[in-house]
Amino acid sequence: MADFSDEQSSTSSQTGEVWTSKWGFVLATAAAAIGLGSLWRFPYVAGVNGGGAFVLIYTAFVIALCVPVMIAEMVMGKRGHGSVVATMKRLVRSENASPAWRVVGWLSIAVPFFGLSYYSVVAGWCVDYAREALLNGFSGADADSSRLLFEALIAGAVRQSFIQFAFIFCVATVVAIGVQRGIEVISRIKMVSLAVVLVGLVIYNQITFGLGDGIVFLLRPSFEAVTGASVLTAFGQALFSMAIGAGVLMTYSAYLPRGVSIGQSAGIVSISVIVVAMLAGLAIFPIVLASGLGLAEGPNLIFVTLPVAFGDMPAGRLVSVAFFALISLGAFTTAVGMLEPVVAWLRELTGWTRTTVAYATALAVWLVGLPSLLSFGPLANVHPLAMVPGFEGKTFFDALDFGIAEILLPVNALLIALFAGWAMRSLGRASSEFSPTGFRFWHISIRYVVPAAILILLLDSVIR
């Protein structure tokens, strides 16, 4: 793997922010990447797409395609050491590249801002389910009552808007405190809690149900279940779960201290994402299988299927509280990572304090997210982009989800790969940043392999 050193790095970003150490950066980056993508989305897409073969393909995509783009985005952030907009402006100037490349900076603001506006809606569901598990539990729940509960909870516009507001306000508070005392501290707490709760749930499953069937489903490849669509879904999941193109990696890398290897950091983060996804599968699949429920439930797996299982299992109430609290915490640190790029840019633009910008941005995110929240209630039959091909029948929530996750995120990842591979000519001359073998692998991947894969993914999204 490439050994990216800090030849052109400063000791801090232009704003004076800096991580306390390499591990502060690694844990914060891992905490931002490991959210609903790994803890909610991965188990249900793996369940829908047959388990083991999908997991193997997903892992291969993370290592072979996503890590090179992650390295590219980190290098760009480390060299620009500013907000994503300022970073792209500096890189374009230093590389004598076309000003059109600055669109990467603007996409890296738009994606996290609008993404957080609807991501926080799902995060609110997780918080609401943690409350429901704590106060009422799911004892006696069956498929119909669990579905009715879910529909009732997400349709409660007033309660959900309050939960979403409180969630974003707490996220803003962490960002307002700063990089070291806010983001880094909550990231350390999240990663330790994540490890304890996930491992605890896996041990509980082994004692109560046994892990045999879950391990077989998760790790034994069954390639007859693999289709072209499932391969593309695995690649999309890999991009989504690694936070590539969302502005987080570029922004966090701007706060790097000297002496941090980007190649090693990217490798540790990617392994963490894969391991957590596997543990999430082992925390969920044995419970569902032992309860005789279906794994191919899609998004309903977490909010409809699992509560039925929790209601029938020993200590189900305690386990359900731990599980939904874990999902909520995972969503929280990802939301912190999504808010920080916007706050960093607005601080440079306005000169306001971090606290003022954090809370003002959070309020704007909440207001923009209200139509997405109301898509499960009063606006359920409103389709704002019905005239646009591919968006027919999509609510505000669906339109944002599709537009961000299926189009803008892959487009920004594609542009990052192309810029790093073709426009950043200085990388090839900076021998201290690469081992020869690592550079050849990275350069071929980032120039040809990754762009081709992303283009195929985008084409599938458009014509599907």
ABEGO torsion letter per residue (X at the ends): XBBBBAAABBABBAAGBBBABAAAAAAAAAAAABBAAAAAAAAAAAAAAGEAAAAAAAAAAAAAAAAAAAAAAAAAAAAAGBBAAAAAAAAAAAAGBBAAAAAAAAAAAAAAAAAAAAAAAAAAAAAAAAAAAAAAEABGBBAAAAAAAAAAAAABAAAAAAAAAAAAAAAAAAAAAEAAAAAAAAAAAAAAAAAAAAAAAAAAAAAAAEAAAAAAAAABBBAAABBAAAAAAAAAAAAAAAGBGAGAAAAAAAABBBGBBAAAAAAAAAAAAAAAAAAAAAAAAAAAAAAGBBABAEAAAAAAAAAAAAAABBGAAAAAAAAAAAAAAAAAAAAAAAAAAAAAAAAAAAGBBAAAAAAAAAAAAAAAAAAAAAAABAAAABBAAAABBGABGBBAAAAAAAAAAAAAAAAAAAAAAAAAAAABAAAAABAAABBAAAAAAAAAAAAAAAAAAAAAAAAAAAAX
